[in-house]
Amino acid sequence: MCMVTVRDLDPGVKEKLRARATRRGRSMEAEIRAILAAAVEVEEPEEGLGHAIVRIFGDVPAG
């Protein structure tokens, strides 16, 4: 396991994290681990449609 330190966290964000953890019956540290784990599980598209069109047709002269 590694350790991560977050500096300059807004006090309001910290309080919301604490409240969220309490609602879920977890420590704040466990809640943050769960949030981070869920965030990296979300698949993000590698390339959007607009980028694909530019990549494929970017060299074609307009008109």
Residue frames as a rotation matrix with the C-alpha (Angstrom) as fourth column:
MET 1
0.574 0.819 0.000 0.00
0.819 -0.574 0.000 0.00
0.000 0.000 -1.000 0.00
CYS 2
-0.495 -0.706 0.507 1.10
0.673 -0.680 -0.290 3.54
0.549 0.198 0.812 -0.58
MET 3
-0.015 0.437 -0.899 0.40
0.810 -0.522 -0.267 6.74
-0.587 -0.732 -0.346 1.28
VAL 4
-0.261 0.030 0.965 -0.90
0.739 -0.637 0.219 9.88
0.621 0.770 0.144 -0.40
THR 5
-0.424 0.103 -0.900 -1.01
0.679 -0.621 -0.391 13.32
-0.599 -0.777 0.194 1.18
VAL 6
0.085 0.515 0.853 -3.46
0.856 -0.476 0.202 15.94
0.510 0.713 -0.481 -0.09
ARG 7
-0.668 -0.393 -0.632 -2.48
0.665 -0.697 -0.269 19.49
-0.335 -0.600 0.727 0.73
ASP 8
-0.928 0.244 -0.280 -4.61
-0.281 -0.954 0.101 22.63
-0.243 0.173 0.955 0.62
LEU 9
-0.606 0.796 -0.021 -7.91
0.677 0.529 0.511 20.76
0.418 0.295 -0.859 0.71
ASP 10
-0.459 0.537 0.708 -10.75
-0.366 -0.840 0.400 23.22
0.809 -0.076 0.583 1.09
PRO 11
-0.939 0.092 0.331 -12.22
-0.303 0.228 -0.925 22.96
-0.161 -0.969 -0.187 4.61
GLY 12
-0.020 0.996 -0.092 -15.71
-0.912 -0.056 -0.407 22.73
-0.411 0.075 0.909 3.11
VAL 13
0.188 0.006 -0.982 -14.69
-0.687 0.715 -0.127 19.72
0.702 0.699 0.138 1.02
LYS 14
-0.811 -0.545 -0.212 -13.17
-0.205 0.604 -0.770 18.06
0.547 -0.581 -0.602 4.09
GLU 15
-0.673 0.620 0.403 -16.39
-0.550 -0.056 -0.833 18.56
-0.494 -0.783 0.379 6.04
LYS 16
0.298 0.797 -0.525 -18.50
-0.953 0.220 -0.207 17.15
-0.050 0.562 0.826 3.18
LEU 17
-0.188 -0.455 -0.870 -16.20
-0.449 0.828 -0.336 14.12
0.873 0.328 -0.360 3.01
ARG 18
-0.966 -0.167 0.195 -16.54
-0.240 0.316 -0.918 13.62
0.091 -0.934 -0.346 6.75
ALA 19
-0.258 0.953 0.161 -20.36
-0.782 -0.108 -0.614 13.86
-0.568 -0.284 0.773 6.53
ARG 20
0.300 0.327 -0.896 -20.49
-0.866 0.487 -0.112 11.49
0.400 0.810 0.430 3.57
ALA 21
-0.587 -0.606 -0.538 -18.32
-0.278 0.774 -0.569 8.97
0.761 -0.184 -0.623 5.40
THR 22
-0.856 0.316 0.409 -20.53
-0.411 0.062 -0.910 9.20
-0.313 -0.947 0.076 8.48
ARG 23
0.112 0.958 -0.263 -23.67
-0.950 0.025 -0.312 8.58
-0.292 0.285 0.913 6.40
ARG 24
0.406 -0.025 -0.914 -22.06
-0.596 0.750 -0.285 5.45
0.693 0.660 0.289 4.96
GLY 25
0.964 0.021 0.263 -20.71
-0.237 0.504 0.830 4.25
-0.116 -0.863 0.491 8.31
ARG 26
0.547 -0.835 0.058 -17.06
0.732 0.443 -0.518 4.54
0.407 0.326 0.853 7.27
SER 27
0.120 -0.623 -0.773 -14.03
0.589 -0.582 0.561 6.44
-0.799 -0.522 0.297 8.41
MET 28
0.681 0.072 -0.728 -13.12
-0.393 -0.804 -0.447 9.44
-0.617 0.591 -0.519 6.30
GLU 29
-0.381 -0.908 -0.173 -10.02
-0.723 0.176 0.668 7.57
-0.577 0.379 -0.724 5.09
ALA 30
-0.587 0.236 0.774 -12.10
0.374 0.928 0.001 4.56
-0.718 0.290 -0.633 4.00
GLU 31
0.540 0.836 -0.096 -14.55
0.358 -0.332 -0.873 6.86
-0.762 0.437 -0.479 2.21
ILE 32
0.356 -0.498 -0.791 -11.75
-0.743 -0.664 0.083 8.57
-0.566 0.558 -0.607 0.30
ARG 33
-0.721 -0.610 0.329 -10.34
-0.326 0.717 0.616 5.16
-0.612 0.337 -0.716 -0.72
ALA 34
-0.172 0.751 0.637 -13.79
0.626 0.583 -0.518 4.11
-0.760 0.310 -0.571 -1.98
ILE 35
0.701 0.420 -0.576 -14.22
-0.082 -0.754 -0.651 7.36
-0.708 0.504 -0.495 -3.94
LEU 36
-0.065 -0.826 -0.560 -10.80
-0.849 -0.250 0.466 7.00
-0.525 0.506 -0.685 -5.58
ALA 37
-0.730 -0.175 0.660 -11.36
0.045 0.952 0.302 3.33
-0.682 0.250 -0.688 -6.41
ALA 38
0.240 0.908 0.342 -14.72
0.599 0.139 -0.789 4.13
-0.764 0.394 -0.511 -8.05
ALA 39
0.578 -0.033 -0.816 -13.23
-0.412 -0.874 -0.256 7.05
-0.705 0.484 -0.519 -9.99
VAL 40
-0.418 -0.829 -0.373 -10.56
-0.780 0.116 0.615 4.95
-0.467 0.548 -0.695 -11.69
GLU 41
-0.534 0.301 0.790 -13.04
0.317 0.938 -0.143 2.19
-0.784 0.174 -0.596 -12.59
VAL 42
0.549 0.771 -0.323 -14.96
0.015 -0.395 -0.918 4.51
-0.835 0.500 -0.229 -14.93
GLU 43
-0.159 -0.570 0.806 -13.91
0.863 0.316 0.394 3.86
-0.480 0.758 0.442 -18.52
GLU 44
0.205 0.138 -0.969 -13.17
-0.206 -0.962 -0.180 7.05
-0.957 0.237 -0.169 -20.36
PRO 45
0.921 0.130 0.368 -13.31
0.315 0.307 -0.898 7.06
-0.229 0.943 0.241 -24.16
GLU 46
0.000 -0.999 0.050 -9.86
0.779 0.031 0.626 7.10
-0.627 0.039 0.778 -25.70
GLU 47
-0.959 -0.284 -0.015 -10.89
0.200 -0.708 0.677 9.41
-0.203 0.646 0.736 -28.52
GLY 48
-0.145 0.949 -0.279 -14.07
0.039 -0.276 -0.960 11.37
-0.989 -0.150 0.003 -29.10
LEU 49
0.431 0.437 0.789 -15.90
0.769 0.278 -0.575 11.56
-0.471 0.855 -0.217 -32.41
GLY 50
0.977 -0.044 -0.208 -14.67
-0.121 -0.918 -0.377 15.08
-0.175 0.393 -0.903 -33.14
HIS 51
0.166 -0.986 0.032 -11.04
-0.679 -0.091 0.729 14.11
-0.715 -0.143 -0.684 -32.62
ALA 52
-0.140 -0.161 0.977 -11.49
0.395 0.896 0.204 11.03
-0.908 0.414 -0.061 -34.81
ILE 53
0.779 0.483 0.400 -12.96
0.562 -0.253 -0.787 13.12
-0.279 0.838 -0.469 -37.64
VAL 54
0.786 -0.552 -0.280 -10.10
-0.572 -0.820 0.014 15.61
-0.237 0.149 -0.960 -37.48
ARG 55
-0.082 -0.859 0.505 -7.57
-0.411 0.491 0.768 12.77
-0.908 -0.145 -0.393 -37.38
ILE 56
-0.025 0.138 0.990 -9.10
0.639 0.764 -0.090 11.06
-0.769 0.631 -0.107 -40.41
PHE 57
0.490 0.387 0.781 -10.07
0.868 -0.302 -0.394 14.08
0.084 0.871 -0.484 -42.52
GLY 58
0.550 -0.251 -0.797 -7.77
0.348 -0.798 0.492 16.79
-0.759 -0.547 -0.352 -41.18
ASP 59
-0.521 -0.846 -0.109 -5.57
0.182 -0.235 0.955 16.85
-0.834 0.478 0.277 -44.30
VAL 60
-0.212 0.523 0.826 -8.50
0.974 0.180 0.136 17.07
-0.078 0.833 -0.548 -46.74
PRO 61
-0.982 -0.170 0.081 -8.83
0.180 -0.975 0.133 20.59
0.056 0.146 0.988 -48.19
ALA 62
-0.349 0.896 -0.273 -12.09
0.281 -0.178 -0.943 22.36
-0.894 -0.406 -0.190 -47.41
GLY 63
0.128 0.541 -0.831 -14.56
-0.649 -0.588 -0.483 22.89
-0.750 0.601 0.276 -50.25
